[in-house]
């Protein structure tokens, strides 16, 4: 039956009562009919009723066919909605009926042929047409809403992620569903970005692409309709229950061939959606995908722009462009903010260079820019600039030249980058590195990370490290600092160092390390962790200071202070003891005179006198040790003195002890005590003899040394200059380190009761008084060498040899025996024949005996000196060199006190001179 259970309401607009009754009768005859029929005879009243009540069908009298009534019919149709209208007519005019139907009449009935069947069929047709009209109207309205939704999307200014929720909310209202989801495809998974209605807990959730309903929608590029989630195997029922989704639609979002995501709607009722719902959702998705793609690109560009801007902020970079025609410089916001520039300013055509560039850099920068404009596409130049506020910047400018097809420059674009902080840091680092490189302390920078094979790798060492250890930089980089450890590196200190490195703490220790050649070095080492801005230790810096010399000086100072204190004590005791000995000696000598008749007592007195004499000798040694200044120093040739002392030293020879001499062939002139040197030499020989109880050879050697920066002398901390080196070497078994440290201490002896412990201290005291040094050296094959260094006045290469002097005969006249001896050494070295005298009167007899004398060296202060000078001046072939005041302006003189170097210089000039004196 065409009617539903509800009652239908009909309206008949009719003035003729007969037709009204006829229609009622026919309607009543329709089986199962349930309707109400209202009658209205006035068109105006009928219009008001149609506007106020919901009629299912309206019957109109055919009298409404006149034009005025037809306009009213159109108005009913337009403003009354889609209410079906059936025209009741008796007219057979089909053209009029067709025209009226086109203007809104649903159908017509001719009463003369009207039956219940015809009326039922007409009513059913009208209702079907009415329902179709309603559906068409509703669909059109939804299409219109969908288009409106698309316009909203296109014009929305919302940002992500709010934009996704905006889509979901509008789609939910568009489709009248419980919940809507916008899923976006990202990196092989779907991310729920937009939610409206139930399911807000899934916002931001990520779902894997595989075995996902959305993946099927994307791959098939077709809509999926889920009629009932309880029976559809494609649906995750647990998720469906969480959103109360019994039915749903999933539509793919595409832009051209690029998948964007999936749009989903759900309803709590099964079979809740129609084909129109699918069409409306597909229509909405068609432009949604394109808009999302566009918005995604814009968002990506925006993020890239923000990232670029932030990167430029971090890197302190700003953009600029120049219009060559207007000569206007435009600066980006970054450039204005970083450098304090105006947004734009016009370049002065009279000034070819940028006024902001520092004057010292302006010509160079301008030249670079002009060269780029003429020949290049890109350029880069670094300079200093000062902005309008007077602030100074270090800037690197990078630019690109844009040209038209004719090659004319149309635009310049580029960047400014602020390098001020970088250049200042580089300058500070340069100063720091220079300071470290010039430091006398060795610096090591190593990584904090420890590896099994390499330990903590070294990444930097300074020049002082290279000098200290002998390793080249490339030999230690990448290795561990443990390469400096050796046999005498204290394991306890090494463990403390490793513990400090492990706990990332500072440490300061003294330890013995080894250079590349294996030489021991006592160092003070400080290890300090370097932390980054997060407080993590990234590296260690080790500062190493060689304290070998410092420790040596400290030991020597302690030894000197000890020797000085003991010397003062010994000197005081010796003086007091000397007084006692004088009293005892005097009394014993008096007893000796009175006991000549008593042999037994005299024998005892003489024994006591012998003991007293030994005490006197011992006391003299104490006094000699206690002296700090030389007593009666002489200018001596050390080699000559040793040769004269050989007979005394020979007394130390035995059948098993032999002495060998290796004396320098050149004179070595020193200022020292003759007796002190003899005593020192004798003590050293005796000490060497005692060190070889099984016998051996004692070697005495002299050598002239000139110590300078390039010297390889094995003793450190020796001042530069000329030295006489005297060594005494034995073949004994050496000594312990403790003995070596205490060897020069007074009263220290290794001979038990056989030694006084004053022999070597006396040697030490003599050497010190002479301004020299004594060192103990151990020989590789065994044995000990005592090396004495005494400053030399002259010797070795300081004694020149003049070939022109070998044929000279010289008379040297001086009352000073020391300088006579020195002159003898020099003249002998020169190969001259010479004679010395202290009396000027002896000159002339010598000249007669040794004719011809070619040179006279005369000290006018000697007896008869002035008279001799006057007489010698008469000999025009004689070269005259005199000492003291000059009596002739042509005389060559050597001032007093006599300077050795001047002696040689003036003697040479005198020999080469042709001036008559």
Number of C-alpha atoms within 10 A of each C-alpha: 9 13 15 10 10 8 12 16 16 17 20 24 24 21 16 10 11 9 15 17 11 12 21 13 12 16 20 13 14 14 11 12 17 15 15 13 17 14 15 16 15 11 17 10 11 20 18 12 15 17 13 10 10 14 19 19 22 20 23 24 18 20 14 18 17 9 9 9 14 16 14 15 23 15 14 20 17 13 13 20 13 19 25 25 25 23 24 23 19 15 12 9 9 9 9 12 19 13 11 19 16 10 15 20 22 23 19 21 19 16 15 8 8 14 17 16 14 14 19 20 13 17 21 15 16 21 19 14 15 19 15 12 15 15 13 12 13 13 16 12 12 17 19 13 17 22 16 13 19 21 12 14 19 16 10 11 9 12 11 14 11 11 18 21 20 19 24 23 18 19 26 21 14 18 21 15 21 20 26 32 29 24 27 22 21 14 9 11 18 24 22 21 21 25 25 24 16 17 19 15 10 17 17 15 11 16 16 15 17 12 10 15 15 26 20 18 19 21 10 11 16 14 20 19 19 23 19 19 24 16 11 14 10 13 18 13 16 10 12 18 14 12 20 19 25 23 24 28 21 26 25 26 31 22 17 11 7 12 18 23 27 27 28 24 26 29 24 19 17 16 15 17 21 11 9 15 17 19 14 22 24 21 16 24 21 18 20 22 22 18 19 23 20 14 16 14 12 12 15 12 12 12 12 13 12 12 12 13 17 14 13 18 16 9 12 21 24 23 20 22 18 21 15 13 9 10 13 15 18 20 23 19 17 20 24 17 15 17 25 16 20 16 14 15 13 12 17 12 9 6 8 13 19 15 14 15 21 18 14 10 13 19 14 14 21 16 13 14 18 13 12 17 20 12 9 12 13 16 16 15 14 16 17 20 20 18 16 11 9 10 10 16 21 21 22 18 20 17 22 18 21 16 14 9 7 6 9 12 16 13 15 19 17 18 21 24 22 21 19 16 12 11 14 12 12 13 12 12 12 12 12 12 14 12 11 17 17 13 14 17 20 23 24 20 23 26 20 22 14 14 10 6 9 13 17 22 21 22 17 17 22 20 17 19 24 18 13 18 19 15 14 14 16 11 10 18 17 17 17 19 18 12 12 16 18 16 10 12 18 14 13 10 15 15 11 14 20 12 13 17 20 12 10 20 15 16 16 17 14 17 19 22 22 21 19 14 9 13 11 19 21 19 21 17 22 17 22 20 22 19 14 9 6 6 8 12 17 14 21 23 20 22 18 23 20 19 17 16 14 12 13 13 14 12 13 13 12 12 16 17 12 14 21 17 13 17 25 18 13 22 21 15 15 24 15 12 15 17 12 12 18 13 10 15 18 13 12 18 14 12 15 19 10 11 15 12 10 10 10 10 14 18 14 12 19 15 12 15 18 13 12 17 14 12 16 18 12 15 21 16 19 25 20 23 27 24 18 15 13 19 16 11 16 14 17 21 23 25 22 13 13 19 12 12 15 13 10 12 18 12 9 14 16 12 7 12 17 15 20 12 14 12 18 18 11 17 23 28 25 21 19 25 20 17 13 22 19 19 17 22 20 19 19 23 23 16 15 25 25 16 21 19 11 11 17 19 18 24 18 21 17 22 21 25 21 18 15 13 7 6 10 9 11 9 12 10 9 13 11 11 12 22 25 28 22 21 22 23 24 28 21 22 14 18 13 8 9 8 14 13 13 12 20 21 22 21 15 18 19 14 11 9 8 8 12 14 19 21 26 21 25 25 25 23 27 29 22 18 20 23 14 19 19 20 14 17 17 15 15 7 8 12 18 21 23 17 19 21 22 24 23 25 20 21 23 20 12 15 19 14 16 14 10 13 18 15 12 18 21 23 24 24 28 25 18 12 12 13 16 18 15 18 21 18 17 21 24 13 16 19 17 19 17 18 18 20 19 18 18 23 16 15 21 15 10 16 18 10 9 15 10 13 21 16 21 23 22 27 25 22 17 18 15 13 18 16 12 19 20 13 10 18 16 11 12 12 15 19 25 28 22 25 21 15 14 14 14 12 7 11 18 21 23 22 14 9 8 12 12 18 13 13 18 20 13 17 23 16 13 21 18 12 14 12 14 14 22
